[in-house]
């Protein structure tokens, strides 16, 4: 079926400093996992450029795609 993913660009303070951030809403969990692996080289929703933004702190997993359909994530962009 179809999946609508919403994208927003922000310039805000996240990750301890001011950055350009790409926020993605309604991302299928397995896609978030794959993006994290491709961009960061590891699957860790709390570290790197790709992080989970579902409001949870201390998370160690993107979740199981069979029980967590979609997530909200952000990607830090290395552009001025």
C-alpha positions, -999 to 999 in steps of 0.1 A, spaced: 0 0 0 9 37 1 26 54 30 26 92 33 58 105 49 59 142 59 92 161 58 100 194 75 133 214 73 143 233 105 172 253 117 171 248 154 191 238 184 193 200 187 222 177 194 237 203 217 242 229 189 224 249 162 219 226 131 198 222 100 174 193 107 153 172 84 123 160 104 104 130 91 70 120 103 51 87 98 83 68 87 79 30 85 100 16 113 120 -7 90 128 23 67 140 44 97 163 15 107 177 13 72 182 50 69 200 50 103 223 22 91 231 38 58 237 73 71 254 65 105 269 31 97 252 17 128 217 13 141 214 34 172 183 57 175 200 79 202 233 87 185 246 99 152 229 120 126 197 99 126 177 99 159 143 88 171 121 117 179 91 99 194 95 117 227 112 87 244 145 92 262 171 65 267 158 45 238 181 18 225 160 4 196 139 18 167 114 -8 177 100 -40 161 84 -32 128 57 -58 135 45 -39 165 57 -3 159 43 7 125 58 42 121 82 65 140 91 102 140 128 108 133 153 135 126 184 137 104 210 163 111 221 178 78 257 189 73 249 220 53 255 256 65 
